[in-house]
Amino acid sequence: MVAGHKVRESHLLDYATAEQISNAIIHGARELECPDCGSTLRCSVQEGTDIEGRPIRLAKAFCMKCPFILR
Ligand SMILES: [Zn+2]
């Protein structure tokens, strides 16, 4: 039996966390903490279109220290 170090589950596929980060970025937040490791996320907003061709804003973020990415 392995004692001690338990690997923390990544938030990479956590929809609620992604939604929260995404909303914050769209509303102007740029200094967000990575939900996985706590370092600063690089955030940006990309202009795009939805499937019906309407303009939408897409939040993008990635962590500089771990594999966490929002897209
Ligand atoms: Zn991270």
N, CA, C, O and the ligand as a Tripos MOL2 file, in Angstrom:
@<TRIPOS>MOLECULE
protein
  285   283    72     0     0
PROTEIN
NO_CHARGES

@<TRIPOS>ATOM
      1 N           0.8450   -1.2050    0.0000 N.3       1 MET1
      2 CA          0.0000    0.0000    0.0000 C.3       1 MET1
      3 C           0.8710    1.2430    0.0000 C.2       1 MET1
      4 O           1.8160    1.3560    0.7810 O.2       1 MET1
      5 N           0.5430    2.1700   -0.8810 N.am      2 VAL2
      6 CA          1.3210    3.4030   -0.9840 C.3       2 VAL2
      7 C           0.7990    4.4440    0.0090 C.2       2 VAL2
      8 O          -0.3730    4.8180   -0.0280 O.2       2 VAL2
      9 N           1.6590    4.8900    0.8670 N.am      3 ALA3
     10 CA          1.2590    5.8820    1.8650 C.3       3 ALA3
     11 C           1.5270    7.3020    1.3820 C.2       3 ALA3
     12 O           2.3560    7.5290    0.5000 O.2       3 ALA3
     13 N           0.8150    8.2480    1.9730 N.am      4 GLY4
     14 CA          1.1080    9.6600    1.7300 C.3       4 GLY4
     15 C           0.5470   10.2220    0.4480 C.2       4 GLY4
     16 O          -0.6310   10.0550    0.1340 O.2       4 GLY4
     17 N           1.4030   10.8850   -0.2770 N.am      5 HIS5
     18 CA          1.0590   11.6830   -1.4490 C.3       5 HIS5
     19 C          -0.1240   11.2120   -2.2910 C.2       5 HIS5
     20 O          -0.0480   10.2270   -3.0250 O.2       5 HIS5
     21 N          -1.1950   11.9440   -2.1550 N.am      6 LYS6
     22 CA         -2.3750   11.6490   -2.9530 C.3       6 LYS6
     23 C          -2.4240   12.6430   -4.1050 C.2       6 LYS6
     24 O          -2.3480   13.8530   -3.8930 O.2       6 LYS6
     25 N          -2.5500   12.1320   -5.3210 N.am      7 VAL7
     26 CA         -2.5840   13.0220   -6.4830 C.3       7 VAL7
     27 C          -3.9170   13.7610   -6.5180 C.2       7 VAL7
     28 O          -4.9890   13.1550   -6.5160 O.2       7 VAL7
     29 N          -3.8170   15.0810   -6.5490 N.am      8 ARG8
     30 CA         -5.0210   15.8900   -6.5930 C.3       8 ARG8
     31 C          -5.6550   15.7970   -7.9810 C.2       8 ARG8
     32 O          -4.9630   15.8450   -8.9980 O.2       8 ARG8
     33 N          -6.9540   15.6660   -8.0020 N.am      9 GLU9
     34 CA         -7.6550   15.5690   -9.2790 C.3       9 GLU9
     35 C          -7.5910   16.9020  -10.0210 C.2       9 GLU9
     36 O          -7.7720   17.9620   -9.4220 O.2       9 GLU9
     37 N          -7.3390   16.8440  -11.2860 N.am     10 SER10
     38 CA         -7.2580   18.0570  -12.0820 C.3      10 SER10
     39 C          -8.6400   18.6330  -12.3530 C.2      10 SER10
     40 O          -9.6260   17.9050  -12.4590 O.2      10 SER10
     41 N          -8.6900   19.9800  -12.4650 N.am     11 HIS11
     42 CA         -9.9450   20.6490  -12.8060 C.3      11 HIS11
     43 C         -10.1030   20.8080  -14.3140 C.2      11 HIS11
     44 O         -11.0370   21.4520  -14.7930 O.2      11 HIS11
     45 N          -9.1820   20.2170  -15.0420 N.am     12 LEU12
     46 CA         -9.1500   20.3760  -16.4940 C.3      12 LEU12
     47 C         -10.4840   20.0580  -17.1530 C.2      12 LEU12
     48 O         -10.8950   20.7420  -18.0910 O.2      12 LEU12
     49 N         -11.1550   19.0330  -16.6690 N.am     13 LEU13
     50 CA        -12.4210   18.6400  -17.2820 C.3      13 LEU13
     51 C         -13.6220   18.9710  -16.4080 C.2      13 LEU13
     52 O         -14.7190   18.4480  -16.6010 O.2      13 LEU13
     53 N         -13.3870   19.8560  -15.4380 N.am     14 ASP14
     54 CA        -14.4400   20.2550  -14.5250 C.3      14 ASP14
     55 C         -15.2390   21.3990  -15.1490 C.2      14 ASP14
     56 O         -14.7470   22.5240  -15.2390 O.2      14 ASP14
     57 N         -16.4540   21.1180  -15.5750 N.am     15 TYR15
     58 CA        -17.2610   22.0940  -16.3030 C.3      15 TYR15
     59 C         -17.5370   23.3430  -15.4730 C.2      15 TYR15
     60 O         -17.4410   24.4580  -15.9880 O.2      15 TYR15
     61 N         -17.8770   23.1750  -14.2060 N.am     16 ALA16
     62 CA        -18.2040   24.3160  -13.3500 C.3      16 ALA16
     63 C         -17.0180   25.2570  -13.2000 C.2      16 ALA16
     64 O         -17.1790   26.4770  -13.2380 O.2      16 ALA16
     65 N         -15.8290   24.6940  -13.0310 N.am     17 THR17
     66 CA        -14.6250   25.5070  -12.8910 C.3      17 THR17
     67 C         -14.3280   26.2540  -14.1840 C.2      17 THR17
     68 O         -13.9940   27.4390  -14.1620 O.2      17 THR17
     69 N         -14.4480   25.5650  -15.2970 N.am     18 ALA18
     70 CA        -14.2030   26.1820  -16.5980 C.3      18 ALA18
     71 C         -15.1650   27.3380  -16.8390 C.2      18 ALA18
     72 O         -14.7700   28.3960  -17.3300 O.2      18 ALA18
     73 N         -16.4200   27.1270  -16.4920 N.am     19 GLU19
     74 CA        -17.4520   28.1350  -16.6690 C.3      19 GLU19
     75 C         -17.1420   29.3880  -15.8400 C.2      19 GLU19
     76 O         -17.3010   30.5160  -16.3060 O.2      19 GLU19
     77 N         -16.7070   29.1640  -14.6280 N.am     20 GLN20
     78 CA        -16.3880   30.2510  -13.7180 C.3      20 GLN20
     79 C         -15.2100   31.0830  -14.2340 C.2      20 GLN20
     80 O         -15.2680   32.3130  -14.2320 O.2      20 GLN20
     81 N         -14.1660   30.4230  -14.6660 N.am     21 ILE21
     82 CA        -12.9910   31.1020  -15.1980 C.3      21 ILE21
     83 C         -13.3620   31.8570  -16.4730 C.2      21 ILE21
     84 O         -12.9820   33.0120  -16.6670 O.2      21 ILE21
     85 N         -14.1070   31.1790  -17.3250 N.am     22 SER22
     86 CA        -14.5420   31.7570  -18.5850 C.3      22 SER22
     87 C         -15.3250   33.0520  -18.3650 C.2      22 SER22
     88 O         -15.0670   34.0580  -19.0250 O.2      22 SER22
     89 N         -16.2750   33.0230  -17.4430 N.am     23 ASN23
     90 CA        -17.0730   34.2070  -17.1300 C.3      23 ASN23
     91 C         -16.2080   35.3470  -16.6190 C.2      23 ASN23
     92 O         -16.3870   36.4980  -17.0200 O.2      23 ASN23
     93 N         -15.2810   35.0320  -15.7430 N.am     24 ALA24
     94 CA        -14.4130   36.0520  -15.1670 C.3      24 ALA24
     95 C         -13.5860   36.7250  -16.2640 C.2      24 ALA24
     96 O         -13.4180   37.9440  -16.2560 O.2      24 ALA24
     97 N         -13.0730   35.9400  -17.1990 N.am     25 ILE25
     98 CA        -12.2420   36.4870  -18.2810 C.3      25 ILE25
     99 C         -13.0780   37.3840  -19.1920 C.2      25 ILE25
    100 O         -12.6470   38.4760  -19.5630 O.2      25 ILE25
    101 N         -14.2690   36.9210  -19.5490 N.am     26 ILE26
    102 CA        -15.1480   37.7150  -20.4170 C.3      26 ILE26
    103 C         -15.4890   39.0430  -19.7590 C.2      26 ILE26
    104 O         -15.6760   40.0490  -20.4440 O.2      26 ILE26
    105 N         -15.5720   39.0500  -18.4330 N.am     27 HIS27
    106 CA        -15.8850   40.2740  -17.7160 C.3      27 HIS27
    107 C         -14.6390   41.0740  -17.3610 C.2      27 HIS27
    108 O         -14.7050   42.0160  -16.5720 O.2      27 HIS27
    109 N         -13.5250   40.7060  -17.9330 N.am     28 GLY28
    110 CA        -12.3440   41.5540  -17.8130 C.3      28 GLY28
    111 C         -11.2410   41.0720  -16.8940 C.2      28 GLY28
    112 O         -10.1900   41.7090  -16.8190 O.2      28 GLY28
    113 N         -11.4430   39.9760  -16.1960 N.am     29 ALA29
    114 CA        -10.3980   39.4900  -15.2940 C.3      29 ALA29
    115 C          -9.1980   38.9860  -16.0900 C.2      29 ALA29
    116 O          -9.3590   38.2840  -17.0880 O.2      29 ALA29
    117 N          -8.0010   39.3450  -15.6450 N.am     30 ARG30
    118 CA         -6.7820   38.8810  -16.3130 C.3      30 ARG30
    119 C          -5.7930   38.2510  -15.3410 C.2      30 ARG30
    120 O          -4.8380   37.5890  -15.7480 O.2      30 ARG30
    121 N          -6.0340   38.4670  -14.0530 N.am     31 GLU31
    122 CA         -5.1180   37.9240  -13.0600 C.3      31 GLU31
    123 C          -5.8080   36.7950  -12.3070 C.2      31 GLU31
    124 O          -6.1990   36.9570  -11.1510 O.2      31 GLU31
    125 N          -5.9530   35.6650  -12.9600 N.am     32 LEU32
    126 CA         -6.6450   34.5540  -12.3260 C.3      32 LEU32
    127 C          -5.6620   33.4790  -11.9030 C.2      32 LEU32
    128 O          -4.5890   33.3020  -12.4790 O.2      32 LEU32
    129 N          -6.0880   32.7660  -10.8590 N.am     33 GLU33
    130 CA         -5.2540   31.6870  -10.3420 C.3      33 GLU33
    131 C          -5.6120   30.3740  -11.0100 C.2      33 GLU33
    132 O          -6.7880   30.0900  -11.2420 O.2      33 GLU33
    133 N          -4.6270   29.5910  -11.3140 N.am     34 CYS34
    134 CA         -4.8610   28.2660  -11.8580 C.3      34 CYS34
    135 C          -5.5620   27.4100  -10.7990 C.2      34 CYS34
    136 O          -5.0940   27.3260   -9.6640 O.2      34 CYS34
    137 N          -6.6720   26.7800  -11.1610 N.am     35 PRO35
    138 CA         -7.3850   25.9570  -10.1770 C.3      35 PRO35
    139 C          -6.6150   24.6990   -9.8010 C.2      35 PRO35
    140 O          -6.9160   24.0690   -8.7870 O.2      35 PRO35
    141 N          -5.6400   24.3320  -10.5960 N.am     36 ASP36
    142 CA         -4.8790   23.1170  -10.3150 C.3      36 ASP36
    143 C          -3.6300   23.3620   -9.4940 C.2      36 ASP36
    144 O          -3.3520   22.6150   -8.5550 O.2      36 ASP36
    145 N          -2.8660   24.4010   -9.8320 N.am     37 CYS37
    146 CA         -1.5910   24.5840   -9.1310 C.3      37 CYS37
    147 C          -1.4600   25.9330   -8.4540 C.2      37 CYS37
    148 O          -0.5230   26.1360   -7.6820 O.2      37 CYS37
    149 N          -2.3790   26.8730   -8.7190 N.am     38 GLY38
    150 CA         -2.3550   28.1460   -8.0170 C.3      38 GLY38
    151 C          -1.4800   29.2230   -8.6280 C.2      38 GLY38
    152 O          -1.4280   30.3370   -8.1070 O.2      38 GLY38
    153 N          -0.7830   28.9170   -9.7310 N.am     39 SER39
    154 CA          0.0090   29.9790  -10.3420 C.3      39 SER39
    155 C          -0.8700   30.7870  -11.2900 C.2      39 SER39
    156 O          -2.0410   30.4650  -11.4930 O.2      39 SER39
    157 N          -0.2980   31.8300  -11.8640 N.am     40 THR40
    158 CA         -1.0940   32.7530  -12.6700 C.3      40 THR40
    159 C          -1.4470   32.1650  -14.0270 C.2      40 THR40
    160 O          -0.6190   31.5580  -14.7060 O.2      40 THR40
    161 N          -2.7080   32.3660  -14.3960 N.am     41 LEU41
    162 CA         -3.1410   31.9280  -15.7140 C.3      41 LEU41
    163 C          -2.9290   33.0560  -16.7210 C.2      41 LEU41
    164 O          -3.1110   34.2280  -16.3940 O.2      41 LEU41
    165 N          -2.5500   32.7030  -17.9240 N.am     42 ARG42
    166 CA         -2.5000   33.6650  -19.0270 C.3      42 ARG42
    167 C          -3.8830   33.6820  -19.6570 C.2      42 ARG42
    168 O          -4.3430   32.6670  -20.1800 O.2      42 ARG42
    169 N          -4.5460   34.8290  -19.6110 N.am     43 CYS43
    170 CA         -5.9200   34.9060  -20.0850 C.3      43 CYS43
    171 C          -6.0630   35.8330  -21.2750 C.2      43 CYS43
    172 O          -5.3480   36.8290  -21.3860 O.2      43 CYS43
    173 N          -6.9800   35.5090  -22.1560 N.am     44 SER44
    174 CA         -7.2830   36.3870  -23.2740 C.3      44 SER44
    175 C          -8.7050   36.1290  -23.7380 C.2      44 SER44
    176 O          -9.3150   35.1140  -23.4010 O.2      44 SER44
    177 N          -9.2200   37.0680  -24.5190 N.am     45 VAL45
    178 CA        -10.5520   36.9040  -25.0890 C.3      45 VAL45
    179 C         -10.4180   36.8960  -26.6030 C.2      45 VAL45
    180 O          -9.7880   37.7780  -27.1870 O.2      45 VAL45
    181 N         -11.0040   35.9120  -27.2180 N.am     46 GLN46
    182 CA        -10.9540   35.8110  -28.6680 C.3      46 GLN46
    183 C         -12.3460   36.0920  -29.2280 C.2      46 GLN46
    184 O         -13.3470   35.5750  -28.7330 O.2      46 GLN46
    185 N         -12.3870   36.9160  -30.2650 N.am     47 GLU47
    186 CA        -13.6690   37.1800  -30.9250 C.3      47 GLU47
    187 C         -13.9420   36.0400  -31.8890 C.2      47 GLU47
    188 O         -13.0670   35.6290  -32.6510 O.2      47 GLU47
    189 N         -15.1580   35.5400  -31.8460 N.am     48 GLY48
    190 CA        -15.4980   34.4560  -32.7590 C.3      48 GLY48
    191 C         -16.9560   34.5450  -33.1600 C.2      48 GLY48
    192 O         -17.6330   35.5360  -32.8870 O.2      48 GLY48
    193 N         -17.4240   33.5050  -33.8050 N.am     49 THR49
    194 CA        -18.8370   33.4540  -34.1630 C.3      49 THR49
    195 C         -19.4040   32.1110  -33.7310 C.2      49 THR49
    196 O         -18.6960   31.1040  -33.7020 O.2      49 THR49
    197 N         -20.6780   32.1100  -33.3970 N.am     50 ASP50
    198 CA        -21.3040   30.8530  -33.0220 C.3      50 ASP50
    199 C         -21.7890   30.1240  -34.2840 C.2      50 ASP50
    200 O         -21.5540   30.5790  -35.4030 O.2      50 ASP50
    201 N         -22.4520   29.0130  -34.0910 N.am     51 ILE51
    202 CA        -22.8460   28.2070  -35.2500 C.3      51 ILE51
    203 C         -23.8360   28.9200  -36.1740 C.2      51 ILE51
    204 O         -24.0110   28.5230  -37.3260 O.2      51 ILE51
    205 N         -24.4820   29.9760  -35.6650 N.am     52 GLU52
    206 CA        -25.4000   30.7320  -36.5210 C.3      52 GLU52
    207 C         -24.7670   32.0130  -37.0490 C.2      52 GLU52
    208 O         -25.4450   32.8650  -37.6230 O.2      52 GLU52
    209 N         -23.4630   32.1350  -36.8480 N.am     53 GLY53
    210 CA        -22.7460   33.2780  -37.4040 C.3      53 GLY53
    211 C         -22.8180   34.5490  -36.5850 C.2      53 GLY53
    212 O         -22.3810   35.6070  -37.0390 O.2      53 GLY53
    213 N         -23.3630   34.4600  -35.3830 N.am     54 ARG54
    214 CA        -23.4250   35.6410  -34.5320 C.3      54 ARG54
    215 C         -22.1010   35.8070  -33.7840 C.2      54 ARG54
    216 O         -21.4710   34.8240  -33.3940 O.2      54 ARG54
    217 N         -21.6860   37.0650  -33.5910 N.am     55 PRO55
    218 CA        -20.4190   37.2720  -32.8890 C.3      55 PRO55
    219 C         -20.4970   36.8560  -31.4210 C.2      55 PRO55
    220 O         -21.4560   37.1820  -30.7220 O.2      55 PRO55
    221 N         -19.5010   36.1500  -30.9780 N.am     56 ILE56
    222 CA        -19.4140   35.7710  -29.5730 C.3      56 ILE56
    223 C         -17.9870   35.9960  -29.0900 C.2      56 ILE56
    224 O         -17.0570   36.0950  -29.8910 O.2      56 ILE56
    225 N         -17.8270   36.0740  -27.7910 N.am     57 ARG57
    226 CA        -16.4980   36.2340  -27.2060 C.3      57 ARG57
    227 C         -16.1260   34.9360  -26.5080 C.2      57 ARG57
    228 O         -16.8820   34.3960  -25.7010 O.2      57 ARG57
    229 N         -14.9520   34.4600  -26.8410 N.am     58 LEU58
    230 CA        -14.4830   33.2040  -26.2610 C.3      58 LEU58
    231 C         -13.3220   33.4700  -25.3130 C.2      58 LEU58
    232 O         -12.3530   34.1440  -25.6610 O.2      58 LEU58
    233 N         -13.4440   32.9300  -24.1200 N.am     59 ALA59
    234 CA        -12.3720   33.0820  -23.1440 C.3      59 ALA59
    235 C         -11.3340   31.9890  -23.3540 C.2      59 ALA59
    236 O         -11.6550   30.8150  -23.5330 O.2      59 ALA59
    237 N         -10.0720   32.4240  -23.3240 N.am     60 LYS60
    238 CA         -8.9700   31.4730  -23.4400 C.3      60 LYS60
    239 C          -8.0520   31.6650  -22.2470 C.2      60 LYS60
    240 O          -7.8050   32.7940  -21.8220 O.2      60 LYS60
    241 N          -7.5590   30.5910  -21.7190 N.am     61 ALA61
    242 CA         -6.6090   30.7090  -20.6230 C.3      61 ALA61
    243 C          -5.7450   29.4640  -20.5690 C.2      61 ALA61
    244 O          -6.1980   28.3540  -20.8480 O.2      61 ALA61
    245 N          -4.5050   29.6740  -20.2070 N.am     62 PHE62
    246 CA         -3.6580   28.5140  -19.9740 C.3      62 PHE62
    247 C          -2.7070   28.8070  -18.8340 C.2      62 PHE62
    248 O          -2.3480   29.9550  -18.5740 O.2      62 PHE62
    249 N          -2.3130   27.7560  -18.1700 N.am     63 CYS63
    250 CA         -1.4050   27.8900  -17.0420 C.3      63 CYS63
    251 C           0.0260   27.8170  -17.5370 C.2      63 CYS63
    252 O           0.3460   27.0600  -18.4530 O.2      63 CYS63
    253 N           0.8850   28.6210  -16.9120 N.am     64 MET64
    254 CA          2.2850   28.6360  -17.3110 C.3      64 MET64
    255 C           3.0870   27.5330  -16.6280 C.2      64 MET64
    256 O           4.2280   27.2660  -17.0030 O.2      64 MET64
    257 N           2.4920   26.8990  -15.6310 N.am     65 LYS65
    258 CA          3.2700   25.9080  -14.8740 C.3      65 LYS65
    259 C           2.7580   24.4800  -14.9400 C.2      65 LYS65
    260 O           3.5030   23.5390  -14.6660 O.2      65 LYS65
    261 N           1.4830   24.3110  -15.3040 N.am     66 CYS66
    262 CA          0.9570   22.9680  -15.3770 C.3      66 CYS66
    263 C           0.1010   22.8240  -16.6410 C.2      66 CYS66
    264 O          -0.0990   23.8160  -17.3420 O.2      66 CYS66
    265 N          -0.4020   21.6500  -16.9510 N.am     67 PRO67
    266 CA         -1.1170   21.4750  -18.2260 C.3      67 PRO67
    267 C          -2.5150   22.0820  -18.2800 C.2      67 PRO67
    268 O          -3.2160   21.8930  -19.2740 O.2      67 PRO67
    269 N          -2.9430   22.8010  -17.2500 N.am     68 PHE68
    270 CA         -4.2980   23.3300  -17.2810 C.3      68 PHE68
    271 C          -4.4960   24.2970  -18.4450 C.2      68 PHE68
    272 O          -3.6860   25.1960  -18.6720 O.2      68 PHE68
    273 N          -5.5950   24.0940  -19.1800 N.am     69 ILE69
    274 CA         -5.9200   24.9900  -20.2940 C.3      69 ILE69
    275 C          -7.4200   25.1510  -20.4040 C.2      69 ILE69
    276 O          -8.1770   24.2070  -20.1810 O.2      69 ILE69
    277 N          -7.8480   26.3670  -20.7530 N.am     70 LEU70
    278 CA         -9.2810   26.6340  -20.9570 C.3      70 LEU70
    279 C          -9.4640   27.0320  -22.4150 C.2      70 LEU70
    280 O          -8.7880   27.9330  -22.9090 O.2      70 LEU70
    281 N         -10.3540   26.3770  -23.0790 N.am     71 ARG71
    282 CA        -10.5810   26.7260  -24.4780 C.3      71 ARG71
    283 C         -11.9890   26.3920  -24.9240 C.2      71 ARG71
    284 O         -12.3420   26.6260  -26.0800 O.2      71 ARG71
    285 ZN         -1.5220   25.3770  -13.1400 Zn       72 ZN72
@<TRIPOS>BOND
     1     1     2 1
     2     2     3 1
     3     3     4 2
     4     3     5 am
     5     5     6 1
     6     6     7 1
     7     7     8 2
     8     7     9 am
     9     9    10 1
    10    10    11 1
    11    11    12 2
    12    11    13 am
    13    13    14 1
    14    14    15 1
    15    15    16 2
    16    15    17 am
    17    17    18 1
    18    18    19 1
    19    19    20 2
    20    19    21 am
    21    21    22 1
    22    22    23 1
    23    23    24 2
    24    23    25 am
    25    25    26 1
    26    26    27 1
    27    27    28 2
    28    27    29 am
    29    29    30 1
    30    30    31 1
    31    31    32 2
    32    31    33 am
    33    33    34 1
    34    34    35 1
    35    35    36 2
    36    35    37 am
    37    37    38 1
    38    38    39 1
    39    39    40 2
    40    39    41 am
    41    41    42 1
    42    42    43 1
    43    43    44 2
    44    43    45 am
    45    45    46 1
    46    46    47 1
    47    47    48 2
    48    47    49 am
    49    49    50 1
    50    50    51 1
    51    51    52 2
    52    51    53 am
    53    53    54 1
    54    54    55 1
    55    55    56 2
    56    55    57 am
    57    57    58 1
    58    58    59 1
    59    59    60 2
    60    59    61 am
    61    61    62 1
    62    62    63 1
    63    63    64 2
    64    63    65 am
    65    65    66 1
    66    66    67 1
    67    67    68 2
    68    67    69 am
    69    69    70 1
    70    70    71 1
    71    71    72 2
    72    71    73 am
    73    73    74 1
    74    74    75 1
    75    75    76 2
    76    75    77 am
    77    77    78 1
    78    78    79 1
    79    79    80 2
    80    79    81 am
    81    81    82 1
    82    82    83 1
    83    83    84 2
    84    83    85 am
    85    85    86 1
    86    86    87 1
    87    87    88 2
    88    87    89 am
    89    89    90 1
    90    90    91 1
    91    91    92 2
    92    91    93 am
    93    93    94 1
    94    94    95 1
    95    95    96 2
    96    95    97 am
    97    97    98 1
    98    98    99 1
    99    99   100 2
   100    99   101 am
   101   101   102 1
   102   102   103 1
   103   103   104 2
   104   103   105 am
   105   105   106 1
   106   106   107 1
   107   107   108 2
   108   107   109 am
   109   109   110 1
   110   110   111 1
   111   111   112 2
   112   111   113 am
   113   113   114 1
   114   114   115 1
   115   115   116 2
   116   115   117 am
   117   117   118 1
   118   118   119 1
   119   119   120 2
   120   119   121 am
   121   121   122 1
   122   122   123 1
   123   123   124 2
   124   123   125 am
   125   125   126 1
   126   126   127 1
   127   127   128 2
   128   127   129 am
   129   129   130 1
   130   130   131 1
   131   131   132 2
   132   131   133 am
   133   133   134 1
   134   134   135 1
   135   135   136 2
   136   135   137 am
   137   137   138 1
   138   138   139 1
   139   139   140 2
   140   139   141 am
   141   141   142 1
   142   142   143 1
   143   143   144 2
   144   143   145 am
   145   145   146 1
   146   146   147 1
   147   147   148 2
   148   147   149 am
   149   149   150 1
   150   150   151 1
   151   151   152 2
   152   151   153 am
   153   153   154 1
   154   154   155 1
   155   155   156 2
   156   155   157 am
   157   157   158 1
   158   158   159 1
   159   159   160 2
   160   159   161 am
   161   161   162 1
   162   162   163 1
   163   163   164 2
   164   163   165 am
   165   165   166 1
   166   166   167 1
   167   167   168 2
   168   167   169 am
   169   169   170 1
   170   170   171 1
   171   171   172 2
   172   171   173 am
   173   173   174 1
   174   174   175 1
   175   175   176 2
   176   175   177 am
   177   177   178 1
   178   178   179 1
   179   179   180 2
   180   179   181 am
   181   181   182 1
   182   182   183 1
   183   183   184 2
   184   183   185 am
   185   185   186 1
   186   186   187 1
   187   187   188 2
   188   187   189 am
   189   189   190 1
   190   190   191 1
   191   191   192 2
   192   191   193 am
   193   193   194 1
   194   194   195 1
   195   195   196 2
   196   195   197 am
   197   197   198 1
   198   198   199 1
   199   199   200 2
   200   199   201 am
   201   201   202 1
   202   202   203 1
   203   203   204 2
   204   203   205 am
   205   205   206 1
   206   206   207 1
   207   207   208 2
   208   207   209 am
   209   209   210 1
   210   210   211 1
   211   211   212 2
   212   211   213 am
   213   213   214 1
   214   214   215 1
   215   215   216 2
   216   215   217 am
   217   217   218 1
   218   218   219 1
   219   219   220 2
   220   219   221 am
   221   221   222 1
   222   222   223 1
   223   223   224 2
   224   223   225 am
   225   225   226 1
   226   226   227 1
   227   227   228 2
   228   227   229 am
   229   229   230 1
   230   230   231 1
   231   231   232 2
   232   231   233 am
   233   233   234 1
   234   234   235 1
   235   235   236 2
   236   235   237 am
   237   237   238 1
   238   238   239 1
   239   239   240 2
   240   239   241 am
   241   241   242 1
   242   242   243 1
   243   243   244 2
   244   243   245 am
   245   245   246 1
   246   246   247 1
   247   247   248 2
   248   247   249 am
   249   249   250 1
   250   250   251 1
   251   251   252 2
   252   251   253 am
   253   253   254 1
   254   254   255 1
   255   255   256 2
   256   255   257 am
   257   257   258 1
   258   258   259 1
   259   259   260 2
   260   259   261 am
   261   261   262 1
   262   262   263 1
   263   263   264 2
   264   263   265 am
   265   265   266 1
   266   266   267 1
   267   267   268 2
   268   267   269 am
   269   269   270 1
   270   270   271 1
   271   271   272 2
   272   271   273 am
   273   273   274 1
   274   274   275 1
   275   275   276 2
   276   275   277 am
   277   277   278 1
   278   278   279 1
   279   279   280 2
   280   279   281 am
   281   281   282 1
   282   282   283 1
   283   283   284 2
@<TRIPOS>SUBSTRUCTURE
     1 MET1         2 RESIDUE 1 A MET
     2 VAL2         6 RESIDUE 1 A VAL
     3 ALA3        10 RESIDUE 1 A ALA
     4 GLY4        14 RESIDUE 1 A GLY
     5 HIS5        18 RESIDUE 1 A HIS
     6 LYS6        22 RESIDUE 1 A LYS
     7 VAL7        26 RESIDUE 1 A VAL
     8 ARG8        30 RESIDUE 1 A ARG
     9 GLU9        34 RESIDUE 1 A GLU
    10 SER10       38 RESIDUE 1 A SER
    11 HIS11       42 RESIDUE 1 A HIS
    12 LEU12       46 RESIDUE 1 A LEU
    13 LEU13       50 RESIDUE 1 A LEU
    14 ASP14       54 RESIDUE 1 A ASP
    15 TYR15       58 RESIDUE 1 A TYR
    16 ALA16       62 RESIDUE 1 A ALA
    17 THR17       66 RESIDUE 1 A THR
    18 ALA18       70 RESIDUE 1 A ALA
    19 GLU19       74 RESIDUE 1 A GLU
    20 GLN20       78 RESIDUE 1 A GLN
    21 ILE21       82 RESIDUE 1 A ILE
    22 SER22       86 RESIDUE 1 A SER
    23 ASN23       90 RESIDUE 1 A ASN
    24 ALA24       94 RESIDUE 1 A ALA
    25 ILE25       98 RESIDUE 1 A ILE
    26 ILE26      102 RESIDUE 1 A ILE
    27 HIS27      106 RESIDUE 1 A HIS
    28 GLY28      110 RESIDUE 1 A GLY
    29 ALA29      114 RESIDUE 1 A ALA
    30 ARG30      118 RESIDUE 1 A ARG
    31 GLU31      122 RESIDUE 1 A GLU
    32 LEU32      126 RESIDUE 1 A LEU
    33 GLU33      130 RESIDUE 1 A GLU
    34 CYS34      134 RESIDUE 1 A CYS
    35 PRO35      138 RESIDUE 1 A PRO
    36 ASP36      142 RESIDUE 1 A ASP
    37 CYS37      146 RESIDUE 1 A CYS
    38 GLY38      150 RESIDUE 1 A GLY
    39 SER39      154 RESIDUE 1 A SER
    40 THR40      158 RESIDUE 1 A THR
    41 LEU41      162 RESIDUE 1 A LEU
    42 ARG42      166 RESIDUE 1 A ARG
    43 CYS43      170 RESIDUE 1 A CYS
    44 SER44      174 RESIDUE 1 A SER
    45 VAL45      178 RESIDUE 1 A VAL
    46 GLN46      182 RESIDUE 1 A GLN
    47 GLU47      186 RESIDUE 1 A GLU
    48 GLY48      190 RESIDUE 1 A GLY
    49 THR49      194 RESIDUE 1 A THR
    50 ASP50      198 RESIDUE 1 A ASP
    51 ILE51      202 RESIDUE 1 A ILE
    52 GLU52      206 RESIDUE 1 A GLU
    53 GLY53      210 RESIDUE 1 A GLY
    54 ARG54      214 RESIDUE 1 A ARG
    55 PRO55      218 RESIDUE 1 A PRO
    56 ILE56      222 RESIDUE 1 A ILE
    57 ARG57      226 RESIDUE 1 A ARG
    58 LEU58      230 RESIDUE 1 A LEU
    59 ALA59      234 RESIDUE 1 A ALA
    60 LYS60      238 RESIDUE 1 A LYS
    61 ALA61      242 RESIDUE 1 A ALA
    62 PHE62      246 RESIDUE 1 A PHE
    63 CYS63      250 RESIDUE 1 A CYS
    64 MET64      254 RESIDUE 1 A MET
    65 LYS65      258 RESIDUE 1 A LYS
    66 CYS66      262 RESIDUE 1 A CYS
    67 PRO67      266 RESIDUE 1 A PRO
    68 PHE68      270 RESIDUE 1 A PHE
    69 ILE69      274 RESIDUE 1 A ILE
    70 LEU70      278 RESIDUE 1 A LEU
    71 ARG71      282 RESIDUE 1 A ARG
    72 ZN72       285 GROUP 0 **** ****
